[in-house]
């Protein structure tokens, strides 16, 4: 058995040792660790100010995994990965609540608005994914433009969201399976009355489904893609079947009062329905496995989102045609709507559609989780054993298995109600950071941008963020319009200031977001606006989890990543010097 001192990944053997988790110099002895802690201030400053490089993310860090991921995906695979990652059970739950309580028949407009806001984030992700086709996704993008610390906090939150999402979908899979069997959801769960109410139904089916999906994800990315594509296409056919059958019972009179709650109701509905679009960011983590990132990633991400927006609008329109919004059930809108028009059998089709959707969401979820963790392991902010790529399958088996275990533990004990309440601001937080990072990437290059332009960009970005936050807060606390007369002009003038007074320092080589800075700036504003409607429990969860992340970073991740960065830089410098010497010898 051997340990590669550069990355800490074991090259042989099946048992993990301490060196697989903490191989860095700072953790080789208590004296080293105490010395590292005494230098927290210096190391933190270094990590805050240092930015990663595109070449470092694309070459040196990828080399830390020992084996390469297999480049076997094309635009067709990415389109269906996007559809599979997003088009789950959310449409069957969120539509009823938004239509009945917020938007009425205008829920179609709410879906369209939230779809446009999701598309803004998709565009930002697409440019980064083309320029940096690595497994780290948003973690890598933020490391390059905003630094290690911001990237670490963002990645820690998105991974936690992935765990909660994966566990929630696994629990929901059991519930819909029970519906197909004409049983109560808890009939397939083991009741433990001695435990607290929200944690006393054990769900072995959720674990079994997660394990099967894990095996599929570990076996082959191309095999996972084929399964996902077939399942997603079948899912689309099931959804169109629901639309066609539902429209046979259409009643146009249900649209007589189109927007009973006004524009504020439509916007509240769009804020809620945005979560039906979450999941596409996992597609960006497939960059290393894509044959032609410059073409395939934009087509895959944008194409999948266009399909999803169209399907959501069609399904929500069908629901309103079938039943007046005042009679729509907030918890099971489609099932009870079909019952109301005499098509009781259709609830099984709805359950089947949801089941297929949740299966592909689980697959896309674990694939995205594993690739996030793989790249974080490469930087040593997480144990480097997670960075290992299996030589036979070309997939991150260690990361996939460990994340599946985490998902399964949460899914086994925790009720769906608790998990659904943990829908967090983390996703919106990261979408906002990625849009901000894109503006930084376009308008600032270290060593080229003048100090004056850098300060000007900083001020304008602060104004964009401040005005966007102000708009969200004002919408949450006031019914008036005076506040918008202040915040919206500040946002507009700040964005205009970037366009008119700053020159783009770096333009994309292959594919870029159009209408910069307007689209990234709008993405920031929209994401922060939606964030303002998130429930208080999610804010508390976000705060507590972020505090835990900071403690772990200061005690472990900071020192591990600092040592790893210095080692990688030393190797890069040695390689450069060797190449220079060889060139000199050849010239002689």
FENQUISUL-V256289 format. One record per pair of residues at least 6 apart in sequence whose ideal C-beta (glycine too) atoms are under 7 Angstrom apart, sorted by the first residue. I is the first residue (numbers start at 1). J is the second residue. If there is no record, write none. Layout:
I;J, I;J
This chain:
1;10, 1;12, 1;13, 2;11, 2;12, 3;10, 3;19, 3;23, 4;11, 6;567, 6;571, 7;64, 7;384, 7;387, 8;19, 8;20, 8;23, 8;384, 9;66, 9;384, 9;385, 9;387, 9;388, 10;20, 10;385, 11;66, 16;385, 20;383, 20;385, 21;383, 21;385, 22;560, 23;384, 24;380, 24;559, 24;560, 24;563, 24;564, 25;32, 25;563, 26;32, 26;33, 26;36, 26;559, 26;560, 26;563, 27;33, 36;559, 40;554, 40;558, 43;558, 43;559, 43;562, 44;558, 46;562, 47;147, 47;148, 47;149, 47;558, 47;561, 47;562, 48;147, 48;149, 50;147, 50;148, 51;144, 51;145, 51;147, 51;446, 52;143, 52;144, 53;144, 54;131, 54;132, 54;144, 57;132, 57;134, 57;136, 57;140, 57;144, 58;132, 58;134, 60;568, 60;572, 61;375, 61;378, 61;379, 62;134, 62;288, 64;378, 64;387, 65;374, 65;378, 65;387, 65;388, 65;389, 66;388, 66;389, 67;389, 67;390, 67;391, 67;394, 68;389, 68;394, 69;135, 69;288, 69;289, 69;389, 69;394, 70;221, 70;289, 70;394, 71;289, 71;290, 71;291, 72;221, 72;222, 72;289, 73;221, 73;225, 73;286, 73;289, 73;290, 73;291, 74;291, 74;296, 75;295, 75;296, 75;299, 75;300, 77;225, 77;229, 78;283, 78;286, 78;290, 78;296, 78;297, 78;300, 78;301, 79;300, 79;303, 79;304, 80;228, 80;229, 80;232, 81;225, 81;228, 81;283, 81;286, 81;364, 82;280, 82;283, 82;300, 82;301, 82;304, 82;305, 83;232, 83;304, 83;307, 83;308, 84;228, 84;231, 84;232, 84;360, 84;361, 84;363, 84;364, 85;279, 85;280, 85;282, 85;283, 85;361, 85;364, 86;277, 86;279, 86;280, 86;308, 87;235, 87;308, 87;311, 87;357, 88;169, 88;357, 88;358, 88;361, 89;172, 89;176, 89;354, 89;357, 89;358, 90;275, 90;276, 91;276, 91;312, 91;315, 92;334, 92;350, 92;354, 94;272, 94;273, 94;275, 94;276, 95;107, 95;315, 95;316, 95;319, 95;333, 96;328, 96;329, 96;330, 96;331, 96;333, 97;272, 97;330, 98;107, 98;110, 98;269, 98;272, 98;273, 99;107, 99;319, 99;320, 99;325, 99;328, 100;325, 100;328, 100;330, 101;330, 102;261, 102;265, 102;268, 102;269, 102;272, 103;110, 103;261, 103;265, 103;266, 103;269, 104;257, 104;259, 104;260, 104;261, 104;265, 104;325, 105;254, 105;255, 105;258, 105;320, 105;325, 106;258, 106;259, 106;266, 107;269, 107;316, 107;320, 108;313, 108;316, 108;317, 109;266, 110;266, 110;269, 110;270, 110;273, 111;273, 111;312, 111;313, 111;316, 112;309, 112;313, 113;270, 114;270, 114;273, 114;274, 114;277, 115;277, 115;309, 115;312, 117;274, 117;526, 117;530, 118;274, 118;277, 118;305, 119;305, 120;519, 120;522, 120;523, 120;526, 121;431, 121;435, 121;523, 121;527, 122;280, 122;301, 122;302, 122;305, 123;513, 123;519, 124;434, 124;435, 124;438, 124;513, 124;520, 124;523, 125;281, 125;284, 125;301, 125;434, 126;297, 126;298, 126;301, 126;302, 126;511, 127;438, 127;508, 127;511, 127;512, 127;513, 128;141, 128;434, 128;438, 129;284, 129;287, 129;293, 129;297, 130;293, 130;294, 130;297, 130;298, 130;510, 130;511, 131;508, 131;509, 132;140, 132;141, 132;144, 133;287, 133;288, 133;290, 133;293, 134;140, 134;287, 134;288, 134;375, 135;285, 135;288, 135;371, 135;374, 135;375, 136;372, 136;375, 136;376, 137;281, 137;284, 137;285, 137;372, 138;154, 138;158, 138;281, 138;284, 138;430, 138;434, 139;151, 139;154, 139;155, 139;372, 139;375, 139;376, 140;375, 141;434, 141;437, 142;150, 142;151, 142;154, 142;433, 142;437, 143;151, 145;437, 145;440, 145;441, 146;433, 146;437, 146;440, 148;561, 150;433, 152;381, 152;553, 152;557, 153;546, 153;549, 154;429, 154;430, 154;433, 155;372, 155;376, 156;549, 157;426, 157;429, 157;430, 157;542, 157;545, 157;546, 158;372, 158;426, 158;427, 158;430, 159;369, 159;372, 159;373, 160;426, 160;545, 161;424, 161;426, 161;427, 162;365, 162;368, 162;369, 163;406, 163;407, 163;410, 164;410, 164;419, 164;422, 165;365, 166;362, 166;365, 166;366, 166;407, 167;407, 167;410, 167;411, 167;414, 167;419, 168;416, 168;419, 168;420, 169;358, 169;361, 169;362, 169;365, 170;206, 170;209, 170;210, 170;362, 170;407, 170;411, 171;203, 171;206, 171;411, 171;416, 171;419, 172;358, 172;416, 173;206, 173;209, 173;355, 173;358, 174;185, 174;188, 174;189, 174;203, 174;205, 174;206, 175;185, 175;416, 176;351, 176;354, 176;355, 176;358, 177;205, 177;355, 178;184, 178;185, 178;187, 178;188, 179;351, 180;348, 180;351, 180;352, 180;355, 186;201, 188;205, 189;201, 189;202, 189;203, 190;202, 190;204, 191;200, 191;201, 192;200, 192;202, 193;200, 198;414, 198;415, 198;417, 198;418, 199;413, 199;414, 199;415, 201;415, 202;412, 202;413, 203;411, 203;412, 206;411, 206;412, 207;408, 207;411, 207;412, 209;362, 210;362, 210;404, 210;407, 210;408, 210;411, 211;404, 213;362, 213;363, 213;366, 214;366, 214;400, 214;401, 214;404, 216;223, 216;224, 216;227, 216;363, 217;224, 217;363, 217;366, 217;367, 217;370, 217;395, 217;400, 218;393, 218;395, 218;397, 218;400, 219;393, 220;393, 220;395, 221;289, 221;394, 221;395, 224;363, 224;367, 228;360, 228;363, 228;364, 231;356, 231;359, 231;360, 232;360, 234;356, 235;353, 235;356, 235;357, 235;360, 236;311, 238;349, 238;352, 238;353, 238;356, 239;311, 239;315, 239;353, 241;349, 242;315, 242;318, 242;334, 242;349, 242;350, 242;353, 243;314, 243;315, 243;318, 245;343, 245;346, 246;318, 246;321, 246;322, 247;318, 247;321, 249;322, 249;341, 250;321, 250;322, 251;321, 254;320, 254;321, 254;323, 254;324, 255;320, 259;265, 259;266, 268;533, 271;530, 271;533, 274;530, 275;423, 276;312, 277;308, 278;427, 279;361, 279;364, 280;301, 280;304, 280;305, 282;364, 282;365, 282;367, 282;368, 283;300, 283;301, 285;368, 285;371, 285;372, 287;293, 287;297, 290;296, 290;297, 294;510, 294;511, 298;511, 319;328, 319;333, 319;334, 319;337, 322;337, 322;341, 323;337, 323;340, 327;340, 328;337, 329;336, 334;350, 335;347, 335;350, 338;344, 338;346, 338;347, 339;347, 366;400, 366;403, 366;404, 369;403, 370;396, 370;399, 370;400, 370;403, 371;396, 373;382, 373;386, 373;399, 373;403, 374;386, 374;387, 374;396, 374;399, 376;382, 377;383, 377;384, 377;385, 377;386, 377;387, 377;399, 378;387, 379;561, 379;564, 380;560, 380;561, 380;564, 381;557, 381;560, 381;561, 385;398, 386;398, 386;399, 386;402, 388;396, 388;398, 389;396, 390;397, 421;537, 422;538, 422;541, 423;538, 424;538, 424;541, 424;542, 425;531, 425;534, 425;538, 425;539, 425;542, 426;542, 428;527, 428;530, 428;531, 429;531, 431;523, 431;527, 432;524, 432;527, 432;528, 435;520, 435;523, 435;524, 436;461, 436;524, 438;513, 438;520, 439;461, 439;517, 439;520, 441;506, 442;504, 442;506, 442;516, 443;457, 443;498, 443;502, 443;504, 443;505, 444;454, 444;457, 444;505, 445;505, 445;506, 448;505, 449;505, 453;502, 456;501, 456;502, 457;498, 457;502, 460;494, 460;497, 460;498, 463;490, 463;494, 464;491, 464;494, 464;495, 464;521, 464;524, 465;524, 467;487, 467;490, 467;491, 467;494, 468;491, 468;524, 468;525, 468;528, 468;529, 469;528, 470;483, 470;487, 471;484, 471;487, 471;488, 471;525, 471;529, 472;528, 472;529, 472;531, 472;532, 473;532, 474;483, 474;484, 474;487, 475;529, 475;532, 476;532, 476;533, 491;525, 495;517, 495;518, 495;521, 498;517, 499;517, 513;519, 513;520
